[in-house]
Structures are given as structure tokens and as C-alpha cells.
Amino acid sequence: MRKFNIIIILLAASLALAACKRTPVQDGVAVDDAGTSIGAGADGANASGLGADGSTTGSGLGGSGFDGDPLSKRVVYFEFDSSLMTPEAQVIAEAHANYLLSNPGVSLVLEGHADERGTREYNLALGEDRAKAVAQFMQAMGVQTSRLRTVSYGEERPVALGHDESAWGLNRRVEILYGN
């Protein structure tokens, strides 16, 4: 019951933040308050919705929130050593939960991942915690547990092979996969 209350409080806070927060953009790339670019998608798009070549992907964050439908995003990202969902991750997870609630025959696999830092065992556990965090968030929105399956790959399936923060940030994720 305590976890459910925490999830509800986090959901309410994230919705309040999402309603009023604008992501600053510099040179077509979303940046945080320190001027650092904010993540990139698994499809190679940065958070502004621009691909590496500057082309529009139709998803991502821009100066006024999501450029496209958050349902089009299939990856949520996490901070270092954390399984707490960011407000952006909650918006994406909420969109997918609403889709599941509107489509009773559909199910999801939530794949948890971690960057290369830490032991293999630790990263598997962290990936599992991240996948479970997304699942619990969706369950709090009313999605049946039987429609969500979680799996952790830890550091074993990186999308970025670099050994720097930009690569690690892309590898700290949960991928949302439809089907069984």
C-alpha cells in the first residue's frame, strides 16, 4: 500500500511538473539548466527530435514539450544508479498505459538495461528494478499485471558502445516492446 501511495504522489508531481516545464533548446538540441544536451533516443534522435543528420524524427522533446505523441517513444531513460522514473519517462509510460487500457488484447514486455559501470550482477538487478518501476507505474494506472512482463539484460545489450556519459546515458533505459 505504501508503494502505491508513493507512485500516486510521484505521478501527481510529475504531471504538475510536465504541465509547466519547458525544455530549453540551444542549436536545435534540448539542454538542461547547465547547458548539457539531454539524451538521445534509441533511433539516434537527440531529445529535440532531430536525428544525427538534423532530420526530424517526429518524436522527442522540443522547446514546448513533446513534438509528437509520447506513445511514439518506446524507450524511457534513467539517471545514473537509479530506478526512479523521470517526469519525461512518466509521460511516456502514461501514454503506453493509456494505450493498454484502451486495447485489452495488447501486452508489453519491459526490457531493463544498465550502462557498463558496476558488476554484471548489480547491473542485472538495476535493469530489473528499472523494468519493474515502469511496470508498477503502469499498474498504478490500472494496467493488469498479467499484461506486463519484465526482463533485465543489465549491461549485456548496449545501444551505444562508447565509454562516456553520452553513451552511458543511452544505455540506462527501459525499452517498451509490444507483443508477447
C-alpha positions as CSV (number, residue, x, y, z in Angstrom):
1,M,0.0,0.0,0.0
2,R,2.9,2.4,0.8
3,K,4.4,1.8,-2.7
4,F,1.1,2.6,-4.3
5,N,0.8,5.8,-2.4
6,I,4.3,6.8,-3.4
7,I,3.6,6.0,-7.0
8,I,0.4,8.1,-6.9
9,I,2.3,11.0,-5.3
10,L,5.1,10.8,-7.9
11,L,2.5,10.7,-10.7
12,A,0.7,13.8,-9.4
13,A,4.0,15.6,-9.0
14,S,5.3,14.6,-12.4
15,L,2.0,15.7,-14.1
16,A,2.3,19.1,-12.4
17,L,5.9,19.5,-13.5
18,A,5.2,18.3,-17.0
19,A,2.4,20.8,-17.3
20,C,4.6,23.8,-16.6
21,K,8.1,22.8,-17.6
22,R,9.7,24.0,-20.8
23,T,12.9,22.4,-22.0
24,P,15.4,25.0,-23.2
25,V,16.9,24.4,-26.7
26,Q,20.3,25.5,-27.9
27,D,21.3,25.0,-31.6
28,G,18.3,22.6,-32.1
29,V,19.2,20.4,-29.1
30,A,17.3,20.2,-25.8
31,V,19.5,21.1,-22.9
32,D,19.3,21.1,-19.1
33,D,19.8,24.1,-16.9
34,A,23.6,23.6,-17.1
35,G,23.5,23.7,-20.9
36,T,24.2,20.0,-21.3
37,S,22.3,18.2,-24.1
38,I,19.6,15.9,-22.8
39,G,19.8,12.3,-24.0
40,A,19.2,10.8,-27.4
41,G,16.7,8.2,-28.4
42,A,17.4,4.6,-29.4
43,D,16.7,5.6,-33.0
44,G,19.6,8.0,-33.0
45,A,17.5,11.1,-32.4
46,N,18.5,13.5,-29.7
47,A,16.0,14.8,-27.2
48,S,15.0,17.6,-29.6
49,G,13.6,15.1,-32.1
50,L,16.4,15.7,-34.5
51,G,18.4,12.8,-35.9
52,A,22.2,12.9,-36.1
53,D,21.9,14.4,-39.5
54,G,19.5,17.1,-38.3
55,S,16.4,15.5,-39.8
56,T,13.1,15.5,-38.0
57,T,12.1,12.2,-36.4
58,G,8.6,13.3,-35.2
59,S,9.3,12.4,-31.6
60,G,11.3,13.8,-28.8
61,L,11.4,16.9,-26.7
62,G,11.4,20.4,-28.0
63,G,11.1,23.8,-26.5
64,S,7.4,23.4,-25.8
65,G,7.2,19.7,-24.7
66,F,6.7,16.7,-26.9
67,D,6.9,17.5,-30.6
68,G,5.0,14.3,-31.3
69,D,2.8,11.8,-29.5
70,P,4.6,10.3,-26.4
71,L,3.1,7.0,-27.4
72,S,5.6,7.0,-30.4
73,K,8.5,6.8,-27.9
74,R,9.4,3.3,-26.9
75,V,12.3,4.0,-24.6
76,V,12.5,5.6,-21.2
77,Y,15.8,6.7,-19.7
78,F,17.1,6.8,-16.1
79,E,19.7,8.7,-14.2
80,F,22.9,7.0,-13.1
81,D,22.5,4.3,-10.5
82,S,18.7,4.9,-10.2
83,S,15.4,3.2,-11.0
84,L,13.4,6.3,-10.3
85,M,11.4,7.4,-13.3
86,T,12.0,11.0,-14.6
87,P,9.0,13.2,-15.4
88,E,9.6,12.5,-19.1
89,A,9.7,8.8,-18.5
90,Q,6.4,9.0,-16.6
91,V,4.7,10.9,-19.5
92,I,5.9,8.2,-21.9
93,A,4.8,5.3,-19.6
94,E,1.5,7.0,-19.0
95,A,0.8,7.2,-22.8
96,H,1.6,3.5,-23.1
97,A,-0.5,2.6,-20.1
98,N,-3.5,4.5,-21.5
99,Y,-3.0,2.7,-24.8
100,L,-3.1,-0.7,-23.0
101,L,-6.2,0.3,-21.1
102,S,-7.9,1.2,-24.4
103,N,-6.7,-2.0,-26.1
104,P,-7.4,-5.0,-23.8
105,G,-5.8,-7.6,-26.1
106,V,-2.3,-6.0,-26.1
107,S,0.5,-6.8,-23.8
108,L,4.0,-5.4,-23.2
109,V,7.5,-6.6,-22.5
110,L,9.6,-4.1,-20.5
111,E,13.3,-4.7,-21.0
112,G,15.5,-3.1,-18.3
113,H,19.1,-2.1,-19.2
114,A,22.1,-0.5,-17.5
115,D,25.3,1.0,-18.5
116,E,28.7,-0.8,-18.3
117,R,29.6,0.5,-14.9
118,G,29.1,-1.8,-12.0
119,T,29.3,-5.6,-11.7
120,R,27.3,-7.8,-14.0
121,E,25.1,-8.9,-11.1
122,Y,24.5,-5.4,-10.0
123,N,23.6,-4.2,-13.5
124,L,21.2,-7.1,-13.9
125,A,19.5,-6.2,-10.7
126,L,19.4,-2.5,-11.6
127,G,17.9,-3.3,-15.0
128,E,15.2,-5.4,-13.3
129,D,14.5,-2.6,-10.9
130,R,14.0,-0.2,-13.8
131,A,11.7,-2.5,-15.7
132,K,9.7,-3.1,-12.5
133,A,9.5,0.6,-11.8
134,V,7.8,1.1,-15.2
135,A,5.6,-1.9,-14.7
136,Q,4.5,-0.7,-11.3
137,F,3.8,2.8,-12.6
138,M,1.5,1.3,-15.3
139,Q,-0.2,-1.0,-12.8
140,A,-0.9,2.0,-10.6
141,M,-2.7,3.5,-13.7
142,G,-4.9,0.3,-13.9
143,V,-3.0,-2.0,-16.3
144,Q,-3.3,-5.6,-15.3
145,T,-0.1,-7.3,-14.1
146,S,-0.7,-10.2,-16.4
147,R,-0.3,-7.8,-19.4
148,L,3.2,-6.7,-18.4
149,R,6.3,-8.9,-18.5
150,T,9.6,-7.6,-17.2
151,V,13.1,-8.8,-18.2
152,S,16.6,-7.5,-17.4
153,Y,19.6,-7.5,-19.7
154,G,21.7,-5.4,-17.4
155,E,24.7,-4.2,-19.4
156,E,24.6,-7.0,-22.0
157,R,22.7,-5.2,-24.8
158,P,24.1,-1.7,-25.1
159,V,22.7,0.6,-27.8
160,A,25.8,2.8,-27.5
161,L,29.3,1.4,-27.3
162,G,31.2,4.4,-26.1
163,H,32.7,4.8,-22.7
164,D,31.5,8.2,-21.8
165,E,28.4,9.9,-20.3
166,S,26.6,10.3,-23.6
167,A,26.8,6.5,-24.3
168,W,26.1,5.5,-20.7
169,G,23.0,7.8,-20.7
170,L,21.6,5.9,-23.7
171,N,22.2,2.6,-22.1
172,R,20.4,3.4,-18.9
173,R,16.9,2.6,-20.2
174,V,13.8,0.5,-20.3
175,E,12.6,-0.5,-23.8
176,I,8.8,-0.9,-24.2
177,L,8.1,-3.7,-26.6
178,Y,4.6,-4.7,-27.7
179,G,3.6,-8.3,-28.1
180,N,4.4,-11.4,-26.1
